């Protein structure tokens, strides 16, 4: 949180409560910006992690300055505000999704995730119908970017995909990144809230206004597909 944000928010108790959430939010925002830039969905160097967080904190203070909210509730509200902002950013820059509800989008994405697919020898995804089911929200020219090593490790450990003592081979790293880049928009966002935001299923469900079962099913489907191709 920069000095201008501190000046804008003179409530020390509010500042103290929010400060506890910033480290996890920073990891989540940094990762979403990185993947958006490397996949070509948002312009490089246009959006800064701390700037997005600071704007989110100021918006949060405007709606929660009565001081009645707990630190936990403030954390979830801040995650929600920032997640909504990033959703809108992706829509404005790339996705232009229609007016389907988040729940309906996740339902369609889960149907896709549950399709059987695996890598061929050239590490191409083998999918029924060539991914036509998600053409409503996913750009077919989307780039395949390579995650930084810590991000790969964090996802693998969070989903219990591989023995954490093992290193990814080059072939498996290519497969891992292809699958991650293929993930539909809401699915990758839910995964990132879990892995980089360090949120629970219940917290993600509250932020995204869906039920816990939908969150659990999404994470389970991602884990299943990654495990199938990496083991």
N, C-alpha and C positions, 0 to 999 in steps of 0.2 A: 504494500500500500504506500503510495508516494505522499509527499508533504501536502500537495494540493488537496488530496482526498482527506487527509487528517484535518486540514483547515475547514473543509466543507462539512465535516462531521465533528462537532464539538462534544458529542456525548461519549465520554470516556468509557462508560460501562458497555455501551453498544460496540465501540471499537474493540474492547477487550474480548467480548464474546465472538465477534466475527473473525478476529485474528487467528483463533484456533482452527478455523476451517480453511484458511488461505493456502497452506502448503498442499493439501490434497486437491483443492480446486486448481491451483497453479499447474500441477502435474497433468490434470485432465485437459485444461485449456491448451497448454503447450503441445500436448500430443494431438489434439484435434486440429490445431493450426498447422502443425507439421504435416500431418497426413493430407490435409486439404491442399496445402501448397505443393507437396510432392506428387499428388495425383492430378494436379492441374485444375482443381475445383475452385480455388481462390487464389488471387494474385499473391506473389511472393513479396514479403517484407512490407505489406500494407497494414497488417493487423498485428498488434503486439499483445503478448499474454498479460502483462501487468496493466496495460490500458483497458483491456476487456474486463479484467477483474475489478479495477478501480471504478469503472462505469457501473458495473453490477452492484458494487457496494453502495454507491451513491443512490442508485435506484432502490436498493433494499432499504436504506435509511428513510427514504421518502415514504415507504409503505409500512415500516416497522419501527418508527422512532418513538412510539409510545413506551418502549422499554419493557413491555410485558412478555415478549417472546424469549424463550430459553435459548441457550447457545446452540442446542441441537436443532431447534426449529429454524433458527436464523441460518444455520448451515444448509439445511434442506431448501429453504427459500432462496438462498443465494445460488445454490447449485441449479435450482429450477430456473431462475432468471437468466443465468449465464448459459445454461443448456438451451433455453428458448432462443436466446440471442444468436447462438452458434447455429441452431437449426435454421433461423431466418437468414443468417449470413450465407449458409450453404444454398438455400433455396434461391436467394437473390443472385448469387454468383453462378450457380450451376444447375441445380436440380429442378426448380420450377414445378414442384409437386402440385397435384390437384388438391381439392378440398377434402380428401379422405381423412377420417379421424386417425389418430395415432394407433388406436386399437385395431382398426381395419387394416392399416398399413402393416402392422406387426403380424397380423393374422396371415396376410398374403406372403410376407417375408418368411414366416415360419413354414408355410407350405413349401416354399422353394428350398429352404434349408433342409427339409426332411427328404428331399429328393436324393436318390442314390447317385453319387458321382465319385470319381477318383481320377488320379493323374495318369496320363499315358506316359510313354517313354520320353516324350519331348516336353513333359511337364505342362501339357495343355489340359484344361479341365474338360472332362467328359460329362456332359449334362444332357438330360432329355430336353428336347424342344429348344435347345440353344439359348436358354435363359429368357425365352419370350415372356414368361410369366412376370418378370419384373421390369419390363420395358417401360412401364408407367412411371418409374421414378429413377431409373439408373441409366446413366449415359453410357452407351456402348463403346464410346471412344475413350473411356476412362483409362488413365495410365496405370501401369503396374509399378508402384513405388516400393522401395526397399526400406523396411523399418530399421531404426537404429538398434543395436544389439540389446540394450537394456529393455527396450520395448518388447522385443521378441521374448526375452527371458521372463519379463513380468507377465505376459499373456500366457506363456507355457506353464509357469508356476501357478498362476491363479486358476487355470483350468485343469491342472494336474494331467497334462498331456504326455509329458516325458519325464523320465528321471532327471531331476534338476542337476545331477552331476554329469550328465551327458551333454556334449556339444552338438549342435546341429551340423550335419554334413552340408556341403554346398548344394547338393541336390535337394535335401529336405528343406533347406532355407529358401530355395526358390519356390518349392511347393507351398511352404508356410506363407510366404508373402503373396503368392498368387491367390490363395484362399482368403487371406485377410483383405486384399484389395477387391476381391469379388463380393465381399459381404455387402448386403443392402444397407442403405443409409441408416435407418433406425436401429438395425441390428448392430452395426459397428458402434453406434453411439451408446447403446445399452452396454455393450462389452467394455467400452472405454470408461463408462461411469463405474463399472465394477472394478476393472483392473487399475485404472489410473486415478479415479476419484475415490477409490477405497470405500465405496458405498455397499450396503447390503441389498439383497433382493427387495426387501420391504421399502427401503429408502428410495431405490430406483423406481419402484412402482408408484410411490407417492409423487415423485418429481415428474414422471412421465404420464401420470394420471391413467395408469393401467393397473391390472391386478398382478399380484405376486406370481401367480401361476404362469402368466404370459412371460414375465421376466425369466423365470426358471426354465421354461421351455426353450426360449431363445438361446440362453447360455448353454443349455444341454445340447441343443442341435449344433451349435458352433463347435463345442468341445468334441462331439461325436465325429463331425466331419474332419476336424483337424487331426484327431487321434487316428482315424482311419487312414489318413494319407501320410502320417509321420511315423507310424510304428510298423 
